């Protein structure tokens, strides 16, 4: 077992009660009442479900736009090198659809009711 690499554990934040005992001040904005937390959780879950329900049409539209516009941009770059605005416009539309889809997925990941590792 000498080839096992142990990953360092993340820093654990002390609860607010332990911070006062140690003479530290708790982080501002971390302490909320239970009713506010429950209301925020209910709003977050309902917003997540509505946005997740609307994700399928958005993925369909963005997928239909992204790939053909990218292929048209490559074709315009090859077939019409004297018209760079064609390449730029097709490429911009393709990239914009991709960014919209990626941003929407990031928003859904932020609203996710369960905690998850955010790697990107």
C-alpha positions as CSV (number, residue, x, y, z in Angstrom):
1,X,0.0,0.0,0.0
2,X,3.0,2.3,-0.3
3,X,1.8,3.5,-3.7
4,X,-1.5,5.0,-2.4
5,X,-1.6,8.8,-2.6
6,X,-3.6,10.5,0.1
7,X,-5.4,13.6,-1.0
8,X,-5.4,16.6,1.4
9,X,-8.7,17.3,3.0
10,X,-10.4,20.6,2.5
11,X,-10.4,23.2,5.3
12,X,-13.4,22.6,7.5
13,X,-15.1,25.8,8.7
14,X,-15.8,25.8,12.4
15,X,-19.5,26.3,13.4
16,X,-20.4,29.7,14.7
17,X,-20.6,28.4,18.3
18,X,-17.0,27.2,18.2
19,X,-15.9,30.5,16.7
20,X,-17.2,32.4,19.7
21,X,-15.5,30.0,22.1
22,X,-12.2,30.5,20.4
23,X,-12.4,34.2,20.2
24,X,-13.0,34.4,16.5
25,X,-15.9,36.2,14.8
26,X,-18.1,34.1,12.5
27,X,-18.3,34.9,8.8
28,X,-21.0,37.6,8.1
29,X,-24.1,36.5,6.4
30,X,-23.8,32.8,7.3
31,X,-26.3,32.8,10.1
32,X,-29.9,32.7,8.9
33,X,-33.1,31.9,10.7
34,X,-34.7,28.4,10.0
35,X,-37.7,29.9,8.3
36,X,-35.6,31.9,5.9
37,X,-33.5,28.8,5.1
38,X,-36.6,26.8,4.4
39,X,-38.1,29.5,2.2
40,X,-34.9,29.9,0.3
41,X,-34.6,26.1,-0.2
42,X,-38.2,25.9,-1.4
43,X,-37.7,28.7,-3.8
44,X,-34.4,27.3,-5.1
45,X,-35.9,23.8,-5.7
46,X,-39.0,25.2,-7.5
47,X,-36.9,27.4,-9.7
48,X,-34.5,24.6,-10.4
49,X,-37.4,22.3,-11.4
50,X,-38.9,24.9,-13.7
51,X,-35.6,25.7,-15.4
52,X,-34.7,22.0,-15.7
53,X,-38.0,21.4,-17.3
54,X,-37.3,24.2,-19.9
55,X,-33.8,22.8,-20.5
56,X,-34.8,20.2,-23.1
57,X,-36.3,22.7,-25.6
58,X,-33.3,25.0,-25.1
59,X,-30.8,22.2,-25.7
60,X,-32.7,21.2,-28.8
61,X,-32.7,24.7,-30.2
62,X,-29.0,25.4,-29.3
63,X,-27.9,22.0,-30.6
64,X,-29.7,22.6,-33.9
65,X,-28.1,26.0,-34.2
66,X,-24.5,25.3,-33.0
67,X,-23.4,22.5,-35.3
68,X,-24.8,23.7,-38.6
69,X,-23.5,27.2,-38.0
70,X,-20.1,25.9,-37.1
71,X,-20.0,23.8,-40.3
72,X,-21.2,26.8,-42.3
73,X,-18.4,28.9,-40.7
74,X,-15.8,26.4,-41.7
75,X,-17.2,26.1,-45.2
76,X,-17.4,30.0,-45.6
77,X,-13.8,30.2,-44.4
78,X,-12.7,27.7,-47.1
79,X,-15.1,28.6,-50.0
80,X,-15.2,32.4,-49.5
81,X,-11.9,33.6,-48.1
82,X,-12.5,37.1,-49.6
83,X,-15.6,37.5,-47.3
84,X,-14.4,37.2,-43.7
85,X,-17.7,38.6,-42.4
86,X,-19.5,35.4,-43.5
87,X,-17.1,33.3,-41.4
88,X,-17.3,35.8,-38.5
89,X,-21.1,35.9,-38.5
90,X,-21.6,32.1,-38.7
91,X,-18.9,31.5,-36.1
92,X,-20.4,34.2,-33.7
93,X,-23.9,32.6,-33.9
94,X,-22.5,29.2,-33.3
95,X,-20.4,30.3,-30.4
96,X,-23.2,32.3,-28.9
97,X,-25.5,29.3,-28.9
98,X,-22.8,27.3,-27.3
99,X,-22.2,29.9,-24.6
100,X,-26.0,30.2,-23.9
101,X,-26.2,26.4,-23.3
102,X,-23.1,26.3,-21.2
103,X,-24.2,29.2,-19.0
104,X,-27.7,27.7,-18.6
105,X,-26.1,24.5,-17.4
106,X,-23.9,26.4,-15.0
107,X,-27.0,28.2,-13.6
108,X,-28.7,24.8,-13.1
109,X,-25.6,23.5,-11.3
110,X,-25.7,26.5,-9.0
111,X,-29.4,26.0,-8.3
112,X,-29.1,22.3,-7.8
113,X,-30.7,21.3,-4.5
114,X,-28.0,18.9,-3.5
115,X,-24.4,19.9,-2.9
116,X,-22.1,18.9,-5.7
117,X,-18.5,19.5,-6.6
118,X,-18.1,22.4,-9.0
119,X,-15.1,21.5,-11.1
120,X,-15.5,24.1,-13.8
